[in-house]
């Protein structure tokens, strides 16, 4: 007869790799409030601020390097192709009527927050693509290289903000 593979039992829910999982403990309201007070308050608006700052630095630099206003304008438009959709997403997630209504009607329902994140991310991507598609019509003397440089610099703000956030977190952990 054919050798059939042995059936193996799957580990129980309370064991993973032979080690028991720690038991879940619900926090009291006071414990939850104390935990929240220890967590750093980060804002998506910090990212928008970094993108704006990098754009303000890039545009004069582009003009100084080339002495062409078209290149500076193209770099500025490239930054705006990322900055404006990110600002719209930040507003949609934090300040829009829909976000406030969802938080009021369904406090603590994380699925709706995730759905909102996906919705606003889709809006952000579509707006960025539409702005890039309109670039030849809106920017006189468009320099594609400068526009891409503006896009890259604005996108690097994500990494800069992440790096700054990790530095703040490590400083806070050293203090505690």
C-alpha positions in Angstrom: 0.0 0.0 0.0 0.9 3.6 -0.5 2.4 5.4 2.4 0.0 8.1 3.5 1.3 11.1 5.3 0.7 11.1 9.0 -2.0 13.5 10.2 -0.6 16.1 12.6 -2.7 18.0 15.0 -2.6 21.7 14.9 -1.5 23.5 18.0 -4.3 24.8 20.2 -5.2 28.5 20.2 -3.4 28.9 23.5 -0.2 27.5 22.3 2.1 28.6 19.5 5.3 26.6 18.8 4.8 24.8 22.1 4.9 27.9 24.2 1.6 29.1 25.9 0.4 32.5 24.8 0.0 35.1 27.6 -3.5 35.4 28.8 -5.3 38.5 27.4 -6.1 41.0 30.2 -8.7 43.7 29.7 -7.5 47.1 31.0 -9.7 49.2 33.3 -10.6 52.7 32.2 -7.9 54.1 34.5 -5.3 51.7 33.1 -6.3 52.5 29.5 -6.1 56.3 30.2 -2.6 55.9 31.8 -1.5 53.8 28.8 -2.7 56.4 26.4 -0.9 59.2 28.3 2.4 57.3 27.8 1.9 57.0 24.0 3.3 59.8 21.8 0.7 62.0 20.1 1.7 62.0 16.4 -0.1 63.9 13.8 -0.3 63.4 10.0 -0.1 67.1 9.7 3.6 66.8 10.7 4.2 65.0 7.3 2.4 67.8 5.4 4.6 70.4 7.2 7.8 68.5 6.2 6.6 68.2 2.6 5.9 72.0 2.6 9.3 72.8 4.1 11.2 70.6 1.7 9.3 72.2 -1.2 10.1 75.6 0.0 13.8 74.6 0.1 13.7 72.9 -3.3 12.1 75.6 -5.5 14.7 78.3 -4.8 17.5 75.7 -5.2 16.1 74.7 -8.6 16.1 78.3 -9.7 19.6 79.0 -8.3 21.0 75.9 -10.1 19.4 76.6 -13.5 18.4 80.3 -13.5 15.2 79.2 -15.3 11.8 80.1 -13.8 10.2 77.2 -15.8 12.4 74.7 -13.9 11.5 76.2 -10.5 7.8 76.2 -11.5 8.0 72.6 -12.6 9.7 71.6 -9.3 7.1 73.5 -7.3 4.3 71.7 -9.3 6.0 68.4 -8.6 5.9 69.1 -4.9 2.3 70.2 -5.1 1.4 66.9 -6.8 2.3 65.2 -3.6 1.6 68.0 -1.0 -2.0 68.8 -1.9 -3.3 65.2 -2.0 -1.5 64.5 1.3 -3.1 67.5 2.9 -6.5 66.5 1.6 -6.0 63.0 3.0 -4.9 64.5 6.3 -8.0 66.7 6.4 -10.2 63.8 5.5 -8.9 61.5 8.2 -8.7 64.1 11.0 -11.0 67.0 10.4 -13.7 66.2 7.9 -17.3 66.0 8.9 -17.4 62.4 7.9 -14.4 61.5 10.2 -16.1 63.3 13.1 -19.4 61.7 12.5 -17.9 58.3 12.3 -16.0 58.8 15.5 -19.1 60.1 17.3 -21.5 57.3 16.0 -19.1 54.4 16.2 -16.4 55.1 18.9 -13.7 52.5 19.0 -14.8 50.7 15.8 -11.4 50.3 14.1 -12.8 48.8 10.9 -14.4 52.1 10.0 -11.2 53.9 10.6 -9.4 51.4 8.3 -12.1 51.9 5.6 -11.7 55.6 5.9 -7.9 55.3 5.5 -8.4 53.2 2.3 -10.9 55.7 1.0 -8.8 58.7 1.6 -5.6 57.0 0.3 -7.6 56.2 -3.0 -8.6 59.9 -3.2 -5.0 60.9 -2.6 -3.6 58.7 -5.3 -6.3 59.7 -7.9 -5.7 63.4 -7.2 -1.9 63.0 -7.6 -2.3 61.1 -10.9 -4.8 63.7 -12.2 -2.5 66.5 -11.2 0.4 64.9 -13.0 -1.7 64.2 -16.1 -2.7 67.9 -16.2 0.9 69.1 -15.7 1.6 69.8 -19.4 -1.5 71.9 -19.7 -1.0 73.8 -16.4 2.7 74.4 -16.2 4.2 76.6 -19.0 7.6 75.3 -20.2 7.3 72.1 -18.2 10.5 70.5 -17.2 9.7 66.8 -16.6 13.0 66.3 -14.8 12.3 69.1 -12.3 8.7 67.9 -11.8 10.0 64.4 -11.0 12.6 65.9 -8.7 9.8 67.8 -6.9 7.8 64.5 -6.6 10.8 62.6 -5.2 11.7 65.4 -2.7 8.1 65.5 -1.4 7.9 61.7 -1.2 11.1 61.6 0.8 9.3 63.7 3.5 7.6 60.4 4.4 11.0 58.9 5.3 12.2 62.1 7.0 9.0 62.1 9.2 9.4 58.5 10.0 13.1 59.0 11.0 12.2 62.1 13.1 9.4 60.1 14.8 11.8 57.3 15.7 14.2 59.8 17.1 11.5 61.4 19.3 10.4 57.9 20.5 14.0 56.9 21.4 14.5 60.1 23.2 11.2 59.7 25.1 12.1 56.1 26.1 15.5 57.3 27.4 13.7 59.8 29.6 11.4 57.2 31.0 
